[in-house]
């Protein structure tokens, strides 16, 4: 592995050692790939995904100009907040994985907050 990948794995382990989703407060996991953006709400105590949204979701597929922009991240943030409120989830723990809190990650988080999620 290259040095940058090793550092990313170490950052991810450091973040996940401090964050865990429970039934009362599940974990909002965000992943930004090169082509798409993914968000999941996970209950780690039971090991299940409660809600998920991405640029590949049927609600968004074909409606976005580009799938890897800040605007796409905002749309995914709105969608995950909508799905969370449908499942009666208000409180979550934010898991940014190995990414820094800026750009697409920040845009998704702010739209999820605006949609009614608290973290």
SULTA-V964794 format. One record per pair of residues at least 4 apart in sequence whose C-alpha atoms are under 7 Angstrom apart, sorted by sequence separation. I is the first residue (numbers start at 1). J is the second residue. If there is no record, write none. Layout:
# SULTA-V964794
i:I j:J
i:I j:J
This chain:
# SULTA-V964794
i:1 j:5
i:2 j:6
i:3 j:7
i:4 j:8
i:5 j:9
i:6 j:10
i:7 j:11
i:8 j:12
i:9 j:13
i:10 j:14
i:11 j:15
i:12 j:16
i:13 j:17
i:14 j:18
i:15 j:19
i:16 j:20
i:21 j:25
i:22 j:26
i:32 j:36
i:33 j:37
i:43 j:47
i:44 j:48
i:53 j:57
i:56 j:60
i:57 j:61
i:60 j:64
i:68 j:72
i:69 j:73
i:70 j:74
i:71 j:75
i:72 j:76
i:73 j:77
i:74 j:78
i:75 j:79
i:76 j:80
i:77 j:81
i:78 j:82
i:79 j:83
i:80 j:84
i:81 j:85
i:82 j:86
i:83 j:87
i:84 j:88
i:85 j:89
i:101 j:105
i:102 j:106
i:103 j:107
i:104 j:108
i:105 j:109
i:106 j:110
i:107 j:111
i:108 j:112
i:109 j:113
i:110 j:114
i:111 j:115
i:112 j:116
i:113 j:117
i:1 j:6
i:21 j:26
i:32 j:37
i:43 j:48
i:55 j:60
i:56 j:61
i:67 j:72
i:84 j:89
i:85 j:90
i:101 j:106
i:112 j:117
i:113 j:118
i:21 j:27
i:31 j:37
i:32 j:38
i:42 j:48
i:43 j:49
i:55 j:61
i:66 j:72
i:20 j:27
i:31 j:38
i:42 j:49
i:43 j:50
i:30 j:38
i:31 j:39
i:41 j:49
i:42 j:50
i:64 j:72
i:30 j:39
i:40 j:49
i:41 j:50
i:29 j:39
i:30 j:40
i:41 j:51
i:28 j:39
i:29 j:40
i:40 j:51
i:41 j:52
i:28 j:40
i:29 j:41
i:40 j:52
i:55 j:67
i:28 j:41
i:39 j:52
i:40 j:53
i:27 j:41
i:28 j:42
i:39 j:53
i:26 j:41
i:27 j:42
i:38 j:53
i:39 j:54
i:26 j:42
i:27 j:43
i:38 j:54
i:26 j:43
i:37 j:54
i:38 j:55
i:37 j:55
i:36 j:55
i:23 j:43
i:21 j:42
i:22 j:43
i:55 j:76
i:21 j:43
i:22 j:44
i:23 j:45
i:54 j:76
i:21 j:44
i:22 j:45
i:53 j:76
i:20 j:44
i:21 j:45
i:92 j:117
i:94 j:119
i:53 j:79
i:90 j:116
i:91 j:117
i:92 j:118
i:93 j:119
i:53 j:80
i:90 j:117
i:91 j:118
i:92 j:119
i:52 j:80
i:90 j:118
i:91 j:119
i:36 j:67
i:37 j:68
i:73 j:104
i:77 j:108
i:81 j:112
i:35 j:67
i:36 j:68
i:51 j:83
i:76 j:108
i:77 j:109
i:80 j:112
i:35 j:68
i:51 j:84
i:70 j:103
i:74 j:107
i:78 j:111
i:82 j:115
i:34 j:68
i:70 j:104
i:73 j:107
i:74 j:108
i:77 j:111
i:78 j:112
i:81 j:115
i:69 j:104
i:73 j:108
i:77 j:112
i:81 j:116
i:37 j:73
i:81 j:117
i:70 j:107
i:74 j:111
i:78 j:115
i:39 j:80
i:28 j:92
i:27 j:92
i:28 j:93
i:29 j:94
i:30 j:95
i:25 j:91
i:26 j:92
i:27 j:93
i:28 j:94
i:29 j:95
i:30 j:96
i:25 j:92
i:26 j:93
i:27 j:94
i:28 j:95
i:29 j:96
i:30 j:97
i:25 j:93
i:27 j:95
i:21 j:93
i:15 j:97
i:12 j:97
i:12 j:98
i:11 j:98
i:9 j:98
i:8 j:98
